[in-house]
Amino acid sequence: MSEKILDIKGLSANAGGAELLKDLNLSVNKGEIHVLMGPNGAGKSTLGNVIMGHPGYHVTAGSIFFEGEDITTEKTDVRAKKGIFLSFQTPEELPGVGQENFLRTAMSAVGGQELRAFAFHKSLKKKMEELEMDEKYASRYVNVGFSGGEKKKNEIFQMLMLEPKLAILDETDSGLDVDAVKIVSEGISRFKNEDNSLLIITHNTKLLEALKVDVVHILVDGHIVKTGDASLIEKINRDGFSSFSEEKNG
């Protein structure tokens, strides 16, 4: 029997007084790749932020369970320590915060103990080579002066270093050229194993071509209107999201 890593039940949430998620249900099993797609403004990024506990969003109904534990009211840092990772659609710059120190501090916080310098540097170098990143990025401030594509690649680098149990990737492929999409896709493939899970929010199905997608969810106007296998991606490429909007309204 598959073990649920994420189980969302009847979730409704708002921000600034506007209801953005409405009675949403979604479950992700350990070892699965789920894809969340939908038109602009459907609530995809909102869902990622709510799962991560962003303080700007407020849960008005329902629950979020992670590994069987109710985390609906937990703070963001607590969720991160439990093993949830969110890559941002627009990664933040952190002036004055060195990339290497940031990662070592984050990894120590998640693991609950100080990392040995040699092992950390060895892992950092290996992951940067896999993503074809110049080692000089390790000594720079987090995302400061990075291009859009470099910021997105840096998010995947952080994911590979932190090794979360659940990674939520929000439009990680946005702004990447073809070669960068391939590198990021390969990075995701290296991360994926039987003990972790991915929820990929995307418009670009190119990123998904090299991945074994287990489940696809279509989100329209704050509702998941359709859940199915990877064949839904082909339907979206062919017909767009209009057919799902009609299905919701029908």
N, C-alpha and C positions, 0 to 999 in steps of 0.2 A: 504494500500500500504506500502511495506517495505521501511524503511528509510536507505539510504546508509550512512555508516560511513566512508568507504574508497572507493575511486574510482580512479583507475589508468588508464590513457589513453595514448596509443602509446608511452610507456616509453622505452627509450634506455639509457644505461649508460655504462661508461667505468671506468677502473682503470689502471693506469700505461700504458696507450695507448691501452689497449686491450678492445675490445667491449664485454661486459659480459651479457647485457640485450638488447633485440632487439624487438622494437615495441610491447611491452608487455601491455596487457589489463587485468585488474582484478578488480572486485567489491566485496565488503563485506558489507552485510546489518547488521544493529544493531540486536543483539541477535543471531548471527550465529557463528558456528564454521567451519572454513575453514582449510583444510589440503593441504600443498604444498609438493609434493614428486617428485623425479626424481633422475637420476644417479649422482654419484659424479662429481663435476665440471659443473653441469648444470646451476648454477647461483642462487641457492636457498638462500644461506646466503647473497649473493650480494643484492638480492631483499630486504631482511630484513634490511640490512644496509642502502640501498638507501631510503627506507621508513622512517627510523629513522634520515636520514640526515647526515650520516657518512661523514666527510670531505675528506676521501680518495677515495670516489667514485664521479663521475661527471655525472650529467644528461645531455645528449646531445640532447634529443628530448622528447617530451611528457610532461605530467603533473601528479601531485599527488594531489588529493583533499581529505581533511579530514573534515567530517561533512559539505561538500559543500564549504569549503574554500580552495583555492589554496595554498598549503604549499611547493610547489616544491623548492623554494629558501630559505625557512625558516631554521634557525639554529637548531641544535639538541635540545638545551635546550628549545627552543620555542615549538617544537613538543612535548617534554615531558610534558611541562606545559599544553598543550592542551589535553593531555590524552593518549599519545602513549607510550608504554613500549616495550622494546626489551630485551629479555634474550639472553645472548651471548653463542655461541657454546663453546667457551673457556672463562669462566668468569675470569675477571681480578682481581688480588690481589691489595689491596690498603693499603700498609704499613703505619701505623700512623693514619689511619682513622678508628675510632671506629664504629662498626656496628650500635649501638644504635643512636649515634650522626648523622651518615650518613643518616639513615632512617628518623629521626625526621626533619633534615634539608631538605631532599628531599620532605617529605610530607608537610612541611610548605611552600616550594616554589611552589608546585603544587596547594595547597589549597589557597595560598595567605595570610595566617595568621599564627601566632605562635600557635602551638598545646599546649594544657594543658597537663602537665606532667602526671597526674593521668590517664586521658583518653588514652594517648599514651601508657603508660606502661600496662594498662589493655588489650588494643588491641594487643600489641606486645606479651604478655604472651599467650593470647588465640590462636593467629596464630601459635606460636611456638609449642604449645601443639597439634594442629591439624596436624602438620607435623612431630610430634614426634622428635622435636629438643630440645636439652638440653638448658636451659636458659643461660648457660655460654657463648654460642655463641654470645649473644647480647653484651657482654662486650669485645669481641675480635675484632681485626682489620678485615676489610672486606676481607673475603676469604683467609686471610693469615694463612697458616698451615692447611687449609681445604683439605680433600681428594677431588678427582674429583666428587664423588657422593654428598659430602657435599656441594660443590660449586653449583651444579645443584639444589639441594634442597633449598639452600639459595636464588637462583634466584626466585623460586616459592614463598618463604616466602616474598621477596621484592614485588613481584606482588600482593600478598594478602594484604600487608600493604598499598601499593600505590593506589590500586583499579583503574587502568587505564580504559579508555573507549575502547581501542584497545590494546591487548597484543599479541606481536609477539614472539613466543617461538621457538628458533633456536636450534634444536637437544638437547632439555632439557633432554631427556631420555638417551642420550649417556653416557655410562660408569656406568649406574645404574644397581644394581642387581634387581631381581624380586620383592623383598619386597619394595625397594625404588621406583621402577616404579609404584607400586600400590599406595604408599603414595602420590607421585607426581600427579598421575592421580586423586586421591581423592581431592587433593588441587585445581587442575584445575576445577573440578566439583563444588567445593564450590565457586570458584571465578565467574563462569559463571552465568549470569542472562540475563533478557530480554533487559537490557540497555547497555550491553557491548558485545564485540566480540573478537574472537580469530583467529589468523592465526598461525597454528602449522606446523613448518618445521620438518619433521622427516623421518627416515628410518625404525624405529621400530614400527610396527603396534600394538604391545602389549599395548602401551600407549593409543591407540585409542579405545580399546575394551570396556571400561566403559563410553566412551563419545558418545554423539549423534552428529555425524559429519553431517553437512548439505551439504557441497560442497568439492570436491576433485579436485585439479589442478595438472596436470602433466607438469613439466618443463623439457625441453630438449634443450641443447645448447642455453640458453637464451630466448627461446620461450615457451609460454604455448601452448602445442600441444593438450591438452585434458582437458575438464572440465566436471565433472559429479557428480553423487551422491556417497554415501559411497560404492556402489558396485564396484567402481574402485579400492578400496583397496584390495578386494578379487582377482580382476584380476591381480593386481601387485604381490600379494602373490603367485599366480598360475603361471604367465607367465613372471614376471620380467618387466623391462622397455624396453626390446628389441622391443616388438611389437609396442610401442609408437614411438620409433625411426624410425621404418619402416613406420609407419603412417605419420610421419613428412616428410620423404623423398619421400613418395609415391605420 
